[in-house]
Amino acid sequence: MEKILAPAVLTVILAVYCPAQTFTPKAYIKAALDASITMRKADQAFKQAENSYKTAVLDAALPSFTLNMSETLYSDSDPELGFKKSEVDSSLSAALNLYDSAAGPLYKLKTAKLDYRYAEVEYLVARQNEAVRALNRFYALYSAQRRIGTARMNLASRERQYKDTNEQYQSGTRSRIEITQSEGDKLQSELSLVQAETAERKALMAFNELINAEPDAPQTVEVSTRSAEIKLPLPKEDVARALENNFSLRRQKLSMEKIRLTSRSGVMSKYPRLKVDAGWRKTALGVFGTPGGSWDGNPAYSLGASLSFPFGFLGAQNYLEADISRSALKSAELDMENAVRALKTSVLSAQKDIELQVKSRQLLDFQVKAQTETIDNLLTEYSLGGASFLQLDSSQTKLLDSSNGQITAVNELDLALANYRVLLGEKIWE
């Protein structure tokens, strides 16, 4: 029995005394990206795109080879059914397209390059989204942990008020209604503390989920806001930076370029199509005991051109199908124009939001400081019977609201700065 209990007791002791790991936003983002299943899938998708690009380059630049072996097992001239190695025909051929007015080697190379660049930007978008997701989890835990401290401070203030109210009620200087209200306020503060602790446990589990830690593993977070580095107003030139570097816009540009290439190929395929192909062929290979074997005897070389023009009735179908391709390109261009407009508005709106949040945080910092000093003075006066119950209650409520508002302001400002960097196309995980 002692042998069974010893490891269990040791585990409990280690769990109790295991120090919490401290994370900064940058450190947590790195840990979350390293543990992210989404990023592992994105890594695999990017590797596949890289291999597809290499394959497409080889297909466009090198000839394709075909090995062919055939034998007639039965015919009227040779009615005996069977396989005769001496009658096997073998050949090796190579083909290389040199030009195609609709979809030649250059088109294939450009398409493959666009697909690769699109996959590259798609990977960056996935990484950016995971980093933003991690930041939201980080600040959710930061907020929850800070709100516990605020709730404890408020409870301590309410307990002191209730104690003073009870003593003054015993001496006849406070009414029964005031002590009942004070007790109710204290109980409400106790409930608020329990709610804050519950919210913190949930935020902690969500926090640990992204870094693949045990759900109840203790963690602490440190915030060093960048508000002190902000020089207001933010530069209007950031709009141009966003238009050049924003990941989502870059992805949409690549998609439009792909549509432009595909549209041009589709239109050109409806007109007379010119192709130039080079070929090489060798028969009687003499492999696996089949006839032949001399490689100098019968190689055939060819360079051919072909012109084809498939069309429907009087060319009407060709015209309509080409117009469909042009319409798809025009639609993509309009979507691009709309995205550019939206991004400009988003950047300028984000600048105004950040300016407002900086000022709000400065005001809330002042309010918390002022309300804390007021509460200290009022509690002293209240214990001496000087301040009124309603005056103290109002100040405590204001301090609680200001403190929670201050926590929210830190969260919103730092997240707004991170989202602003996302708009500018900066890598927030670096």
Buried (B, 14 or more C-beta within 10 A) or exposed (E): EEEEEEEEEEEEEEEEEEEEBEBEBBBBBBBBBEBBEBBEEBBEBBEEBEEBBEEBBEBBEEBEEEEEEEBEEEEEEEEEEEEEEEBBBBBBBBBBBEEBBBBBBEBBBBBBBBBBBBBBBBBBBBBBBBBBBBBBBBBBBBBBBBBBEBBBBBBEBBBBBBEBBBBBBEEEEBEEEBBEBBBEBBEEBBEBBEEBBEBBEEBBBBBBEBBEBEEEBEBEBEBEBEBEEBEEEBEEEBBEBBBEBBBBBBBBBBBBBBBBBBBBBBBBBBBEBBBBBBBBBBBBBEEEEBBBEEEEEEEEEEEEEEEEEEEEEEEEEBEEBBEEBEEBBEEBEEBBEEBBEEBBEBBBEBBEBBBEBBEBBEBBBEBBEEBBEBBEEBBEBBBEEEBEBEBBBEBBEBBBBBBBBBBBBBBBBBBBBBBBBBBBBBEBBE
